């Protein structure tokens, strides 16, 4: 799972559990066979329509 960095361990744990539960429910996977790996990407390295997430956040007045 690629996400913008700075998520807390608790947020990642909750997301991983939700992903695992979804694969078990919708795909018939066994939870023991679901591996979730987070790829933390810097907001300056994630580009949407030619603009970094950091730039988009700055324009919206968001802080990290």
Secondary structure, 3 states (H helix, E strand, C coil): CEEECCCCHHHHHHHHHHHHHHHHHHHCCCHHHCCCCCEEECCCCCEECCEEHHHHHHHHCCCC
